[in-house]
Amino acid sequence: MKLRSATPADDVALRAFAAALDARDRTFLGDDPSVCAAPESPGVRDHPLRWIATADDRIIGYASLRRLPAHSRHVGILRLAVASGHRRSGTGTDLARHALVESLHEGVLKVVVEIAAEQEPVIRMFRNLGFSAEALLRDQLRDENGSFHDLLMLAHHARADWSAMDTVGLTGELD
């Protein structure tokens, strides 16, 4: 597996990746990877940071981090998707860890993820990376079938929690 920044040249492959996600994944992703490699418009400063994981020249994972505006520019919202055949293989963990390191280089001090509360393996993965629960929003998500789902917000306070970063092996990557 290789991790790298997404580029405009990845647009077709990202559309194929997004098309292969099931409806539930698209509902909970909250971001559209099919357009994530589109060139930024001139003058747009707040485009998200975007990364892909590839294997055998295919995209198997996608992550993006969008900074919040104004007084919350130190906060970034992380979105993550992994192809169904590559889950529980470390791809999501590697992408999330990479996003944390890259976001610190960009001055992001707090990274937030929003996860459907029933996605226990994903929540466990983020907790193992040093994220902790900050909020539970009841019936915040509505899927394509009209069912409501609770949304859990987890946060990683990167600069304030060096011990968690050291635990997951990030401090050496920041140098």
C-alpha positions as CSV (number, residue, x, y, z in Angstrom):
1,M,0.0,0.0,0.0
2,K,1.2,3.5,-0.8
3,L,-0.1,6.8,0.7
4,R,0.1,10.1,-1.2
5,S,-1.7,13.4,-1.8
6,A,-4.5,13.3,-4.3
7,T,-4.0,15.2,-7.5
8,P,-6.2,16.3,-10.4
9,A,-4.8,13.3,-12.3
10,D,-6.6,11.0,-9.8
11,D,-10.1,12.3,-10.7
12,V,-11.2,9.3,-12.8
13,A,-9.9,6.8,-10.3
14,L,-11.6,8.7,-7.4
15,R,-14.9,8.6,-9.3
16,A,-14.5,4.8,-9.6
17,F,-13.6,4.6,-5.9
18,A,-16.7,6.6,-4.9
19,A,-19.0,4.6,-7.2
20,A,-17.8,1.4,-5.5
21,L,-18.8,2.6,-2.0
22,D,-22.2,1.4,-0.8
23,A,-24.9,3.9,0.0
24,R,-24.3,3.6,3.7
25,D,-20.6,4.5,3.3
26,R,-21.6,7.5,1.2
27,T,-24.1,8.6,3.8
28,F,-21.6,8.5,6.6
29,L,-18.6,9.8,4.7
30,G,-20.0,13.3,4.5
31,D,-17.6,14.2,1.7
32,D,-17.6,13.3,-2.0
33,P,-14.3,11.7,-3.0
34,S,-15.5,11.6,-6.6
35,V,-14.6,15.2,-6.9
36,C,-11.8,15.4,-4.4
37,A,-9.0,15.7,-7.0
38,A,-10.8,18.5,-9.0
39,P,-8.4,21.4,-9.4
40,E,-8.9,24.2,-6.9
41,S,-10.6,27.3,-8.3
42,P,-8.3,30.4,-8.6
43,G,-8.5,32.4,-5.4
44,V,-9.9,29.6,-3.2
45,R,-7.7,29.3,-0.2
46,D,-9.6,26.9,2.0
47,H,-9.5,23.7,-0.2
48,P,-9.2,20.6,1.9
49,L,-6.0,18.5,2.2
50,R,-6.6,15.1,0.5
51,W,-4.8,11.8,0.4
52,I,-5.3,8.4,-1.2
53,A,-4.1,4.9,-0.4
54,T,-3.3,2.8,-3.4
55,A,-2.6,-0.9,-4.0
56,D,-2.0,-2.4,-7.4
57,D,-2.6,1.0,-9.0
58,R,-6.1,1.2,-7.5
59,I,-7.4,3.6,-4.9
60,I,-8.3,1.6,-1.8
61,G,-8.7,4.5,0.6
62,Y,-9.4,8.2,0.8
63,A,-9.0,10.9,3.5
64,S,-9.6,14.6,3.5
65,L,-9.1,17.3,6.1
66,R,-10.9,20.6,5.8
67,R,-10.0,23.5,8.1
68,L,-12.8,25.4,9.8
69,P,-13.0,29.1,9.0
70,A,-12.1,32.2,11.0
71,H,-11.6,31.8,14.7
72,S,-11.6,28.0,14.4
73,R,-8.9,27.7,11.8
74,H,-6.9,25.6,14.2
75,V,-9.5,22.9,13.8
76,G,-9.8,20.4,10.9
77,I,-12.6,18.0,10.0
78,L,-11.2,14.6,8.9
79,R,-13.2,12.4,6.5
80,L,-12.1,8.9,5.8
81,A,-13.3,6.1,3.5
82,V,-11.8,2.6,2.8
83,A,-12.9,0.2,0.1
84,S,-14.8,-2.7,1.6
85,G,-12.3,-5.3,0.6
86,H,-9.5,-3.4,2.4
87,R,-11.1,-2.8,5.8
88,R,-9.4,-4.1,9.0
89,S,-6.2,-4.2,7.1
90,G,-4.6,-1.1,8.6
91,T,-5.5,1.1,5.6
92,G,-7.8,3.4,7.6
93,T,-5.4,3.6,10.5
94,D,-2.5,4.5,8.1
95,L,-4.6,7.1,6.3
96,A,-5.8,8.7,9.6
97,R,-2.3,8.7,11.1
98,H,-0.9,10.3,7.9
99,A,-3.7,12.9,8.0
100,L,-2.8,13.7,11.6
101,V,0.8,14.3,10.8
102,E,0.1,16.3,7.7
103,S,-2.5,18.4,9.5
104,L,0.1,19.3,12.2
105,H,2.5,20.5,9.5
106,E,-0.4,22.8,8.3
107,G,-0.9,24.2,11.8
108,V,-4.1,22.3,12.6
109,L,-4.1,21.8,16.4
110,K,-7.4,19.9,16.7
111,V,-8.7,17.2,14.4
112,V,-12.4,16.2,14.6
113,V,-14.1,13.2,13.1
114,E,-17.8,12.6,12.9
115,I,-18.8,8.9,12.9
116,A,-22.2,7.1,13.0
117,A,-22.4,5.9,16.6
118,E,-23.0,2.3,15.6
119,Q,-19.7,2.1,13.7
120,E,-17.8,0.6,16.7
121,P,-14.7,-0.7,14.8
122,V,-14.1,2.8,13.3
123,I,-14.6,4.4,16.7
124,R,-12.2,2.0,18.3
125,M,-9.6,2.7,15.5
126,F,-9.8,6.5,16.2
127,R,-9.6,6.0,20.0
128,N,-6.5,4.0,19.5
129,L,-5.0,7.0,17.6
130,G,-5.7,9.3,20.6
131,F,-9.1,10.6,19.7
132,S,-11.7,11.0,22.5
133,A,-15.5,11.6,22.4
134,E,-16.6,15.2,22.5
135,A,-20.3,15.1,21.5
136,L,-23.2,12.8,20.7
137,L,-25.8,14.2,18.4
138,R,-29.0,12.1,18.4
139,D,-30.7,11.4,15.0
140,Q,-28.2,13.7,13.3
141,L,-27.8,11.5,10.2
142,R,-30.5,10.2,7.9
143,D,-29.6,7.4,5.4
144,E,-31.0,6.7,2.0
145,N,-33.7,4.5,3.6
146,G,-34.9,7.3,5.8
147,S,-33.5,5.8,9.0
148,F,-32.0,8.1,11.6
149,H,-28.6,7.5,13.2
150,D,-26.8,9.1,16.1
151,L,-23.5,10.9,15.2
152,L,-20.5,10.7,17.5
153,M,-17.9,13.5,17.3
154,L,-14.4,12.5,18.3
155,A,-11.5,14.9,18.6
156,H,-7.7,14.7,18.7
157,H,-6.0,17.6,20.5
158,A,-2.7,17.2,18.8
159,R,-0.5,19.7,20.6
160,A,-2.1,19.2,24.0
161,D,-1.7,15.4,24.0
162,W,1.9,14.5,23.1
163,S,1.7,11.3,25.1
164,A,-1.1,10.0,22.8
165,M,0.9,11.0,19.7
166,D,4.0,9.2,21.1
167,T,1.9,6.1,21.8
168,V,0.8,5.8,18.2
169,G,4.3,6.7,16.9
170,L,3.6,10.2,15.5
171,T,6.1,12.3,17.4
172,G,9.1,11.0,15.4
173,E,7.3,11.8,12.2
174,L,6.9,15.5,13.1
175,D,10.6,16.3,13.1
